[in-house]
Amino acid sequence: MMDGHEVTVVDNFFTGRKRNVEHWIGHENFELINHDVVEPLYIEVDQIYHLASPASPPNYMYNPIKTLKTNTIGTLNMLGLAKRVGARLLLASTSEVYGDPEVHPQTEDYWGHVNPIGPRACYDEGKRVAETMCYAYMKQEGVEVRVARIFNTFGPRMHMNDGRVVSNFILQALQGEPLTVYGSGSQTRAFQYVSDLVNGLVALMNSNVSSPVNLGNPEEHTILEFAQLIKNLVGSGSEIQFLSEAQDDPQKRKPDIKKAKLMLGWEPVVPLEEGLNKAIHYFRKELEYQANNQYIPKPKPARIKKGRTRHN
């Protein structure tokens, strides 16, 4: 929008919130449509960033059928729109297409190791078939597609209780609750800050790379290291509590981003601690906002209508 583009945001607010975009409402280049991509959409656009789908395990496990519909019917609808209006579509795919990888780090030509009937399958397989659909539309209909395989990302405006690692730890540390680690905490993740991801998505959309591209931070840490780091940055006295391991939880996750570096000239630039401090600052303000804006319903006094006796 700052570059002069008109942007139409389409959201059904299943996991998003109007507050995340309220500062743009009224801007001449911004439009917000409350719409679910599972239903067809008829608008005129040049580029489609197809980002729709719950993405944290508690969200997509809460409604696996909705997650599947969004990634299948929703993707078909967006590809149909791209075909009709001659738009280019960028699919927000995921590192989850690699499943619990047997190859480390993961390159784009790795086919993955996914359980098709596990609790995470609605998301993993939903995104895998969404990629298949993109290339079917490219081959058969000539639709221009871009596929970003996004690795763990965090930053301000994340949903506070979306159940992801970073938001869980920050929330628990700020509230003085124990930081919950599933399993031994030796599983690894690599986190990128949201602004790095946005730059990568824009670069990919405007490039001529039509094959999948990993977008993530190759700096790998164990979950336990994250817990300690966030605890220290918050200055919290919380203890670390170990819970039983989550089913099909990938043990290692680290992107190989040679392709993005070479073909997009992109790599993450925000240091982990700087990004975490920004996220912590946001969560602090959110907790204050919630404390100050809680609606506590007051009991209404019973009104007695004249001429009628009330029976208890």
Secondary structure, DSSP 8 states (H G I E B T S, - for coil): -TTS--EEEEE--SS--GGGTGGGTT-TTEEEEE--TTS------SEEEE--S--SHHHHHHSHHHHHHHHHHHHHHHHHHHHHHT-EEEEEEEGGGGBS-SSSSB-TT---B--TTSTTHHHHHHHHHHHHHHHHHHHHH---EEEEEE--EE-TT--TTS--HHHHHHHHHHTT--EEEETTS--EEE-EEHHHHHHHHHHHHTSS--S-EEES---EEEHHHHHHHHHHHHT----EEEE---TT--S---B--HHHHHHH-----S-HHHHHHHHHHHHHHHHHHHHHS------------TT-----
